[in-house]
Amino acid sequence: MLQPVLQTQKPNLFLLDMRFEKTPVEQLYGDIDAIANNQVFCGNRSRAEAMLRSMQGLLIAKALRNQYKIPIILFASLEREQRKRAQIQLAPIQIIEGLILSDVKNALAWAQQCQN
């Protein structure tokens, strides 16, 4: 889904939301059938879909990080350990909880510094 856009434009920053409640299931990133058939979900596709929707931001960030080393700003509420892991594994990344203007401005300034 992102590949055609990323092939024609060179991004210098990714802004990602964490949750994708309204996105059609066929447009979600990840293999919902494989996840549903995992031992954790025991074939329960609706539970697997809920998990996939709630983790889209991290899944997309991980996929993008494999190809791009540019800054990522992720809008998400993460538990402390999950936040630490994401900051290590997906660096450079800023995780913002909520849409507080000062936090967004600081993250954008950080992203610009990463470019220099």
N, C-alpha and C positions, 0 to 999 in steps of 0.2 A: 504494500500500500504506500509506504514512504519512498520506496526505491525510485520511482520515476521523478519525483520532486528532487530528491537528493542527487540524482544524476545530472540534472539541469542547473542546479543552484548549489553554490558552496556556502553552507551555513557557517556562522561564527559563534552561534549560541543555540542551545535547545531549551525551550520552556516546556515543561511537561506537567500535566496534572496527574494525580495518583489514581483516581477512580474514574471509571468509564461506565456509569450506570445506564446511560441512554444509548450507548453505541450498539448497533445491531451485532448479535453474537458472531456472525460470520466475518465481521470486521475486527474482532478482537485479536490481539497478538497472542499466539500460543495455540497449542493443539488441545482443544477442550476434550476431545474423545480420549486422548491418551491420559490426560489428567483425571478424567472421570473414572477411567479403568484402573487407576492407581489404587493401591491398598487403602490409602487414606480415605478415599471417597467411595470405594466399593461399588462403582458403577452409578453412583448418584450424580447425574449430569447437572442437575440444578445447583447442587452444592459446589461442584467443580466450576460452574459458570460464575457463581457468586465470588468465589476465591479469585478467579481469573480477572473479573471486573475490578475487584478491590486492589489488585496488585499490578495493573496495567502499567502505571508509571515506572515502577521498578523494572518490570520485564522489558519495556521499550528502552529504558535507559541502559540496561545491560546490553541489549542488542546493538544500540547505537554506539556504545563505548567500545565494542569490538572493532568498529570501523573508524570512529572519529574520536579525537582527543581534545575536542573543544569543550568549553564549560557547559554544564547542565544546571538549570535551576528547576527543581522539583517542588511543586506545591503539594505537601503531604503532612499528615500527622503520623509519625512513626514512633514506636517504642524506642527507648534509649539504645538498646543493643542493636536493633534493626537499623537505626540511624547511623550508629558507629560503623557497622558493616558496610552500609551503602557509601558512607564517606570514604572508606578505605578502598572498597572494590570499584567504585565508580568515579573516583577523583579524576578531574576536578568537578565537584558538585556542591551546590548549595541547596539545602532543604529548608523551605519556608513553610511554617505552619500558619495557615490563614492568608488573607490578602491585605495585610497591613502595609500601607503605602511606604512607610519608612523602611520596612524590611525588604520590600521589592526594590526600592531605590538602592539600598545597600548591596543587594545581590547583583543588580545590574552594574553597579560600579565595580564590584568584585570581578564580574565577568569581563568587563572592559580591561581591567588590570591584567587579567589572565592572557589577554590578546597581545599585550605589549611585551 
